[in-house]
């Protein structure tokens, strides 16, 4: 279980004792609050989106450094989702822009 926070951190929870066991945050992580999380079962990574206009790809076992930063939005992000049974990620910003990303190379393949 993971939760997003306005202090730019992502908490990974131990559901057996109901306490956080890891914090995904660091100098290379989000600089502002995190609004949305998604998990890719195919690629075993956490995706986060927040006020700093970037979506981050995290290895849930590495706390301080994200795998990749998806850049390209010009406004704060309000959502991130994994497209089921595909290598694609969808991000959305508060201005209504969407970007479709390929998780195999972390490149934007479409903006709409």
TAVEN-V416176 format. One record per residue. N is the residue number from 1. RES is the residue in one small letter. PHI is phi as a letter, one per 40 degrees, with the letter a starting at -180 (none if undefined). PSI is psi in whole degrees, 0 to 359 (NA if undefined). BURIAL is # if it has 9 or more other C-alpha atoms within 8 Angstrom, else .. Layout:
BEGIN
N|RES|PHI|PSI|BURIAL, N|RES|PHI|PSI|BURIAL
END
This chain:
BEGIN
1|x|none|137|., 2|x|b|148|., 3|x|b|146|#, 4|x|c|157|#, 5|x|a|153|#, 6|x|c|350|#, 7|x|c|15|., 8|x|g|13|#, 9|x|b|159|#, 10|x|b|123|#, 11|x|b|133|#, 12|x|b|124|#, 13|x|b|143|#, 14|x|c|108|#, 15|x|c|347|., 16|x|c|327|., 17|x|b|359|., 18|x|f|44|., 19|x|b|150|., 20|x|c|139|#, 21|x|b|339|., 22|x|a|154|., 23|x|b|121|#, 24|x|c|99|#, 25|x|a|149|#, 26|x|i|184|#, 27|x|c|337|., 28|x|b|4|., 29|x|c|203|#, 30|x|c|145|#, 31|x|b|345|., 32|x|b|182|#, 33|x|d|152|#, 34|x|b|127|#, 35|x|b|332|#, 36|x|a|144|#, 37|x|b|152|#, 38|x|a|159|#, 39|x|b|132|#, 40|x|c|112|#, 41|x|c|331|., 42|x|c|321|., 43|x|b|0|., 44|x|f|50|#, 45|x|b|158|#, 46|x|b|140|#, 47|x|b|138|#, 48|x|b|148|#, 49|x|b|142|#, 50|x|a|198|#, 51|x|c|343|#, 52|x|c|12|#, 53|x|g|3|#, 54|x|b|147|#, 55|x|b|139|#, 56|x|b|145|#, 57|x|b|123|#, 58|x|b|141|#, 59|x|c|121|#, 60|x|c|349|#, 61|x|c|356|., 62|x|b|118|#, 63|x|c|326|#, 64|x|c|336|#, 65|x|b|123|#, 66|x|c|158|#, 67|x|c|318|., 68|x|a|153|., 69|x|b|119|#, 70|x|c|108|#, 71|x|b|150|., 72|x|i|334|., 73|x|c|149|#, 74|x|b|1|., 75|x|b|166|#, 76|x|d|144|#, 77|x|c|146|#, 78|x|b|356|#, 79|x|a|152|#, 80|x|a|140|#, 81|x|a|152|#, 82|x|c|131|#, 83|x|c|118|#, 84|x|d|140|., 85|x|f|38|., 86|x|a|165|., 87|x|c|30|#, 88|x|b|149|#, 89|x|b|142|#, 90|x|b|128|#, 91|x|b|151|#, 92|x|b|143|#, 93|x|b|171|#, 94|x|c|346|#, 95|x|c|356|., 96|x|g|7|., 97|x|c|141|#, 98|x|b|147|#, 99|x|b|137|#, 100|x|b|126|#, 101|x|b|150|#, 102|x|b|120|#, 103|x|c|344|#, 104|x|c|332|., 105|x|b|2|., 106|x|f|37|#, 107|x|b|146|., 108|x|c|127|#, 109|x|b|345|., 110|x|a|143|., 111|x|b|135|., 112|x|a|NA|.
END
